[in-house]
Amino acid sequence: MSITRRNLMLAGAGALAAGTTALGTPASAAAVVDYPGAEWIPATSSNFTVSTRPSSYPINVVVIHVTQEYYRDAIAIFQDPARKVSSHYLVRSGDGHIAQLVREKDIGWHAGNWNYNTRSIGIEHEGWVDQPQWFTAQMYAASAALTRAICDKYRIPKDRSHIIGHNEVPGATHTDPGPLWDWTRYLRLVNN
């Protein structure tokens, strides 16, 4: 059978009817992201709580994390049902690419404090707290634009009382984003 434009269109229509694109990826992938331009890479449903936020819980905090892992390894952790952890977003160091892993309406298990999990959006950043070279200009810019959009959407003040580090969550046992995270730079970008 020869490949014609008509055959390609029919194959694409059949794939869409089956719920996938011609490349085999979920057809609804682009539609499920809450932040335009993010890539949908879902965490396993074993690692977050389905919810109806903000009607079930107000969203009034953004929690900044650093993975202590490479980007791909962090995704694998969020997709491992045994790990019991997830974040709403993950920002790649080298180019600022953003993956969404949990819908904003759902409760990510990222803060280590149920009260904070219910009312926050978690943003992970590829890298290590003691290696500032991971905190690239691309990462800061992409993450700040994401945080700005979240704050605008949920009317969260763009200040250090509402955009906090994981280490600032009550009862936190983590140190991220660490002392090398440039909060002054980050908040300036969020507010511009």
RAJO-V793337 format. One record per residue. N is the residue number from 0. RES is the residue in one letter. SS is DSSP state (a for helix, b for strand, c for the rest). PHI is phi as a letter, one per 20 degrees, with the letter a starting at -180 (* if undefined). D_CENTER is the distance of its C-alpha to the mean C-alpha in Angstrom with 2 decimals. Layout:
n->N res->RES ss->SS phi->PHI d_center->D_CENTER
n->N res->RES ss->SS phi->PHI d_center->D_CENTER
This chain:
n->0 res->M ss->c phi->* d_center->43.71
n->1 res->S ss->c phi->e d_center->42.90
n->2 res->I ss->c phi->e d_center->39.47
n->3 res->T ss->c phi->d d_center->39.94
n->4 res->R ss->a phi->g d_center->37.74
n->5 res->R ss->a phi->f d_center->38.65
n->6 res->N ss->a phi->f d_center->37.67
n->7 res->L ss->a phi->f d_center->34.24
n->8 res->M ss->a phi->f d_center->33.73
n->9 res->L ss->a phi->f d_center->34.97
n->10 res->A ss->a phi->f d_center->32.72
n->11 res->G ss->a phi->f d_center->29.68
n->12 res->A ss->a phi->f d_center->30.87
n->13 res->G ss->a phi->f d_center->31.42
n->14 res->A ss->a phi->f d_center->27.98
n->15 res->L ss->a phi->f d_center->26.44
n->16 res->A ss->a phi->f d_center->28.80
n->17 res->A ss->c phi->e d_center->27.60
n->18 res->G ss->c phi->n d_center->23.97
n->19 res->T ss->b phi->c d_center->23.03
n->20 res->T ss->c phi->e d_center->23.38
n->21 res->A ss->c phi->f d_center->26.26
n->22 res->L ss->c phi->e d_center->24.00
n->23 res->G ss->c phi->n d_center->23.17
n->24 res->T ss->c phi->e d_center->19.50
n->25 res->P ss->b phi->g d_center->18.68
n->26 res->A ss->c phi->f d_center->20.10
n->27 res->S ss->c phi->e d_center->17.67
n->28 res->A ss->a phi->g d_center->14.55
n->29 res->A ss->a phi->f d_center->14.43
n->30 res->A ss->a phi->f d_center->15.37
n->31 res->V ss->a phi->e d_center->12.66
n->32 res->V ss->c phi->f d_center->9.71
n->33 res->D ss->c phi->e d_center->9.60
n->34 res->Y ss->c phi->d d_center->9.07
n->35 res->P ss->c phi->g d_center->11.92
n->36 res->G ss->c phi->n d_center->11.67
n->37 res->A ss->c phi->f d_center->8.25
n->38 res->E ss->b phi->e d_center->9.25
n->39 res->W ss->b phi->e d_center->9.14
n->40 res->I ss->c phi->c d_center->9.30
n->41 res->P ss->c phi->f d_center->9.79
n->42 res->A ss->c phi->f d_center->10.12
n->43 res->T ss->c phi->f d_center->13.78
n->44 res->S ss->a phi->f d_center->14.97
n->45 res->S ss->a phi->f d_center->16.75
n->46 res->N ss->a phi->d d_center->13.77
n->47 res->F ss->b phi->b d_center->12.82
n->48 res->T ss->b phi->d d_center->15.20
n->49 res->V ss->c phi->f d_center->15.75
n->50 res->S ss->c phi->b d_center->16.53
n->51 res->T ss->c phi->c d_center->17.51
n->52 res->R ss->c phi->f d_center->15.87
n->53 res->P ss->c phi->e d_center->17.01
n->54 res->S ss->c phi->f d_center->20.44
n->55 res->S ss->c phi->e d_center->20.31
n->56 res->Y ss->c phi->b d_center->18.70
n->57 res->P ss->c phi->f d_center->18.21
n->58 res->I ss->c phi->d d_center->14.88
n->59 res->N ss->c phi->b d_center->16.14
n->60 res->V ss->b phi->b d_center->14.09
n->61 res->V ss->b phi->d d_center->10.97
n->62 res->V ss->b phi->d d_center->10.77
n->63 res->I ss->b phi->e d_center->10.32
n->64 res->H ss->c phi->c d_center->10.38
n->65 res->V ss->c phi->c d_center->11.85
n->66 res->T ss->c phi->f d_center->11.72
n->67 res->Q ss->c phi->m d_center->15.47
n->68 res->E ss->b phi->b d_center->14.87
n->69 res->Y ss->c phi->f d_center->14.66
n->70 res->Y ss->a phi->g d_center->11.61
n->71 res->R ss->a phi->f d_center->13.37
n->72 res->D ss->a phi->f d_center->14.51
n->73 res->A ss->a phi->f d_center->11.19
n->74 res->I ss->a phi->g d_center->10.32
n->75 res->A ss->a phi->f d_center->13.87
n->76 res->I ss->a phi->f d_center->13.56
n->77 res->F ss->a phi->f d_center->10.86
n->78 res->Q ss->c phi->e d_center->13.26
n->79 res->D ss->c phi->e d_center->16.31
n->80 res->P ss->c phi->f d_center->17.73
n->81 res->A ss->c phi->f d_center->19.77
n->82 res->R ss->c phi->e d_center->17.03
n->83 res->K ss->c phi->l d_center->16.04
n->84 res->V ss->c phi->b d_center->12.64
n->85 res->S ss->c phi->a d_center->9.00
n->86 res->S ss->c phi->c d_center->5.78
n->87 res->H ss->c phi->f d_center->3.71
n->88 res->Y ss->b phi->c d_center->0.46
n->89 res->L ss->b phi->c d_center->4.13
n->90 res->V ss->b phi->d d_center->6.92
n->91 res->R ss->c phi->f d_center->10.26
n->92 res->S ss->c phi->f d_center->13.31
n->93 res->G ss->c phi->f d_center->16.03
n->94 res->D ss->c phi->c d_center->14.96
n->95 res->G ss->c phi->m d_center->11.72
n->96 res->H ss->c phi->g d_center->10.27
n->97 res->I ss->b phi->d d_center->6.67
n->98 res->A ss->b phi->d d_center->5.48
n->99 res->Q ss->b phi->d d_center->4.13
n->100 res->L ss->c phi->d d_center->5.62
n->101 res->V ss->c phi->c d_center->6.92
n->102 res->R ss->c phi->f d_center->8.60
n->103 res->E ss->c phi->f d_center->8.88
n->104 res->K ss->c phi->f d_center->12.47
n->105 res->D ss->c phi->e d_center->11.98
n->106 res->I ss->b phi->e d_center->12.02
n->107 res->G ss->b phi->f d_center->9.62
n->108 res->W ss->c phi->d d_center->11.97
n->109 res->H ss->c phi->c d_center->10.75
n->110 res->A ss->c phi->e d_center->13.38
n->111 res->G ss->c phi->m d_center->16.51
n->112 res->N ss->c phi->b d_center->18.09
n->113 res->W ss->a phi->g d_center->18.18
n->114 res->N ss->a phi->g d_center->19.06
n->115 res->Y ss->a phi->f d_center->16.07
n->116 res->N ss->a phi->g d_center->13.71
n->117 res->T ss->a phi->f d_center->15.40
n->118 res->R ss->c phi->d d_center->15.07
n->119 res->S ss->b phi->c d_center->11.81
n->120 res->I ss->b phi->d d_center->8.15
n->121 res->G ss->b phi->e d_center->6.63
n->122 res->I ss->b phi->c d_center->5.08
n->123 res->E ss->b phi->e d_center->6.48
n->124 res->H ss->b phi->c d_center->8.87
n->125 res->E ss->c phi->f d_center->11.22
n->126 res->G ss->b phi->q d_center->14.66
n->127 res->W ss->c phi->c d_center->17.24
n->128 res->V ss->c phi->f d_center->18.27
n->129 res->D ss->c phi->d d_center->21.81
n->130 res->Q ss->c phi->c d_center->21.26
n->131 res->P ss->a phi->f d_center->20.54
n->132 res->Q ss->a phi->f d_center->20.86
n->133 res->W ss->a phi->f d_center->17.21
n->134 res->F ss->c phi->e d_center->16.31
n->135 res->T ss->c phi->f d_center->17.26
n->136 res->A ss->a phi->g d_center->18.03
n->137 res->Q ss->a phi->f d_center->15.63
n->138 res->M ss->a phi->f d_center->12.68
n->139 res->Y ss->a phi->g d_center->13.95
n->140 res->A ss->a phi->f d_center->14.61
n->141 res->A ss->a phi->f d_center->11.39
n->142 res->S ss->a phi->f d_center->9.40
n->143 res->A ss->a phi->f d_center->12.36
n->144 res->A ss->a phi->f d_center->12.45
n->145 res->L ss->a phi->f d_center->8.98
n->146 res->T ss->a phi->f d_center->10.23
n->147 res->R ss->a phi->g d_center->13.55
n->148 res->A ss->a phi->f d_center->12.56
n->149 res->I ss->a phi->f d_center->11.02
n->150 res->C ss->a phi->f d_center->14.21
n->151 res->D ss->a phi->f d_center->16.40
n->152 res->K ss->a phi->f d_center->15.29
n->153 res->Y ss->a phi->d d_center->15.89
n->154 res->R ss->c phi->l d_center->18.58
n->155 res->I ss->c phi->e d_center->17.18
n->156 res->P ss->c phi->g d_center->19.45
n->157 res->K ss->c phi->e d_center->18.08
n->158 res->D ss->c phi->c d_center->19.71
n->159 res->R ss->c phi->f d_center->19.47
n->160 res->S ss->c phi->e d_center->20.33
n->161 res->H ss->c phi->d d_center->17.16
n->162 res->I ss->b phi->d d_center->14.70
n->163 res->I ss->b phi->c d_center->15.34
n->164 res->G ss->b phi->e d_center->14.88
n->165 res->H ss->a phi->g d_center->14.39
n->166 res->N ss->a phi->f d_center->18.08
n->167 res->E ss->a phi->e d_center->19.00
n->168 res->V ss->c phi->f d_center->18.07
n->169 res->P ss->c phi->g d_center->21.53
n->170 res->G ss->c phi->n d_center->22.50
n->171 res->A ss->c phi->f d_center->19.82
n->172 res->T ss->c phi->d d_center->21.04
n->173 res->H ss->c phi->d d_center->18.46
n->174 res->T ss->c phi->d d_center->19.22
n->175 res->D ss->c phi->f d_center->15.90
n->176 res->P ss->c phi->e d_center->15.15
n->177 res->G ss->c phi->n d_center->18.93
n->178 res->P ss->c phi->f d_center->21.86
n->179 res->L ss->c phi->e d_center->21.11
n->180 res->W ss->c phi->f d_center->17.98
n->181 res->D ss->c phi->e d_center->19.60
n->182 res->W ss->a phi->f d_center->18.96
n->183 res->T ss->a phi->f d_center->21.71
n->184 res->R ss->a phi->f d_center->20.33
n->185 res->Y ss->a phi->f d_center->16.78
n->186 res->L ss->a phi->f d_center->18.20
n->187 res->R ss->a phi->f d_center->20.64
n->188 res->L ss->a phi->f d_center->18.02
n->189 res->V ss->a phi->f d_center->16.10
n->190 res->N ss->c phi->e d_center->19.57
n->191 res->N ss->c phi->d d_center->20.85
